[in-house]
Amino acid sequence: MTIHYGTGFDTPEALFTIRPDAARGLHLDALNATLARAEAITTLLATACADLEEGYAIDQATLADTVWCLTGLIEQARAIARHVETGEGA
C-alpha cells in the first residue's frame, strides 16, 4: 500500500530523508525510536477507546490527528527499512 501525502512538502513525511552518510547502527536506533512513538500512540488510542459503553474519551479531531500521526510514523519506519535494504534515501 502506498500513501500519498500530496505533491508539495507540506507534511513531515514528504520532507523525511535519511542522510546517506549515516552509520548503519544508527538506523536501528532511529527505527526503535519511531516504533516506540508508534507504540505510545497506539496505547493512547487503546486507552481512549477502551470504554465501549461511554464512547471515546477523546474528541473526533484528536482521534483523527492521532491516526494521521501513526500513519506518518509507519511511513518513517518503512523509509528507514527501505534505506537499510537498498541504501536509498526516503
C-alpha positions in Angstrom: 0.0 0.0 0.0 1.3 3.4 -0.9 0.2 6.5 1.0 0.4 9.7 -1.0 0.8 12.9 1.1 0.3 15.4 -1.8 2.6 16.9 -4.3 4.3 19.5 -2.0 6.4 19.4 1.1 3.5 20.2 3.4 3.9 17.2 5.7 6.9 15.8 7.7 6.6 12.6 5.7 7.2 14.5 2.4 10.4 16.0 3.8 11.7 13.0 5.7 15.1 11.9 4.3 17.9 9.8 5.6 21.4 11.2 5.4 23.5 9.0 3.1 26.5 9.2 5.5 24.5 7.8 8.5 26.3 4.8 10.1 24.4 1.5 9.8 23.9 1.2 13.5 22.0 4.5 13.6 19.2 3.0 11.5 18.4 0.6 14.3 18.3 3.4 16.9 16.1 5.5 14.6 13.8 2.6 13.8 13.4 1.8 17.5 12.6 5.4 18.4 10.0 5.5 15.6 8.4 2.3 16.7 8.4 3.5 20.4 6.5 6.6 19.3 4.0 4.5 17.3 3.5 2.2 20.3 2.8 5.2 22.6 0.2 6.5 20.2 -1.4 3.0 19.9 -1.5 2.9 23.7 -3.2 6.3 23.8 -5.8 5.1 21.2 -6.4 1.9 23.1 -6.9 3.7 26.4 -9.1 6.4 24.9 -11.3 3.9 23.1 -11.5 1.2 25.8 -14.9 2.1 27.2 -17.4 0.9 24.7 -20.3 1.9 26.8 -19.3 5.5 27.3 -17.7 6.0 23.9 -14.4 7.7 23.1 -12.5 9.7 25.8 -11.1 12.0 23.1 -12.9 14.1 20.5 -13.0 13.2 16.9 -10.5 15.8 15.8 -7.9 14.4 18.3 -8.7 10.9 17.2 -8.1 11.8 13.5 -4.8 13.6 14.4 -3.5 10.6 16.3 -4.3 8.3 13.4 -2.6 10.7 11.0 0.4 10.8 13.3 0.5 7.0 13.5 0.3 6.7 9.7 3.3 9.1 9.4 5.4 7.1 11.9 4.6 3.9 10.0 5.8 5.6 6.8 9.0 6.7 8.6 9.7 3.2 9.7 9.2 1.9 6.2 11.6 4.6 4.9 14.3 3.5 7.4 13.8 -0.1 6.4 14.0 0.8 2.7 17.2 2.7 3.3 18.7 -0.3 5.2 17.7 -2.6 2.4 18.5 -0.5 -0.7 20.8 2.2 0.6 18.5 4.8 -1.0 17.0 7.8 0.9 13.4 8.1 1.8 
